Amino acid sequence: MKIKIVDGFEIRNTLDPNFCAIEDSQSQTYVPKGELWLEKSYLAEKDRIVQSFLADRKLKTELGAEKYGAFVRRRITDAAKKTAGIKTEPFKIKPLGKSSGFKIFLVSGREVRAKLDPDFFLGGHNLIYDYVPKNEIWIDDAQDGREIKYTLLHELHEAKLMEKGTSYDNAHDFSLATEKAARRNDGFGHYPKDSGF
């Protein structure tokens, strides 16, 4: 499989706001068959990320989508059990503030991926990732710095909706729409279905 290094910021602004650090044609139809797209912001972790992605791809094929989904949820729960006995401060680089009852932290994404969850990219909150302490949002420091604003907007919007009982899938979709609107308003976002594109 050919590994292509791509600009994730550009992809999320013009093609797919849901692009997540590493993708192939099975996960995203716009990736050509035989290619694996890795975001350049994660290049320092290339070997580990690619190995983990390919191992998960193989496991998903062997288990099927439903059993694989259960496996991923169990992996997140196991990571939460690891953090139950330890302090999460070592993952935190600095506080980024508070919003809507959530404490926001810039975290070492590399350390989170190495020690807790190989699938942690961009950001997350405790309503999805059991290992993130209650009422916290973690922002991955490995991402392009221009992304942080949009990642935070997405995660905060998603967490607030989920607190009100919205399912993850729906909250994620609504948050992607909010994120796209912000990218457009800032002059970055231009998507294929936008008029005049």
Phi, psi and omega in degrees: 000134180275129178265123179248126179274126187233164177268099183298324179299315179295317180297316181291339179268342186232340187235310189204105180293349182266002179301132189231075170067314179214130182214158173224185184291340177287327182266330181220121185293340180282349176276123181299146177302141180085359178246149174236120182264123178243129180292134185299334178296339182254014184300327180297338180250018188313305186300312182294317182295316180295315180300316180296316180299313181293323177296318178294322179299315179296315180297320179297321178294317182290318185273331189091159187300316184295311180292327177295318177301318178296321178298315181295318178298320178294322179297320178293318178296319178297322177296323178295322178296324177298320183280346181299326182261359181234163176276143180272356181305323180302337179278338187274129178269312178196153175285143178251003178121193180227149177202132176051038179083004179253136170271135185246130181231139166278126183240161174283098180301323179300316180291320178298315180294324182285324189250340184236307191209109182294348182259011179280113177223145176069297180180173180186170180221171187292343180281349175247312182256107183301336183280347175279127181303154182306137178061034174237150172237129179254133178246125183289122181287345183284340182291159174305130182305332178292342182278336190306316180304315184284323176297314180297315178303313180299307185296320180294315179298315180297314182297318180297318178295318181293326175300329181274002176103002178290138179295158179303313183303314180291317179299321179296315180297315178298322181289325174297319179296318178296318179297315178300318179299319179294319179296318177297313182300329179275359178086006179266317188282122175216107188252155185308326182270358176293141179295140179082005181272000000 
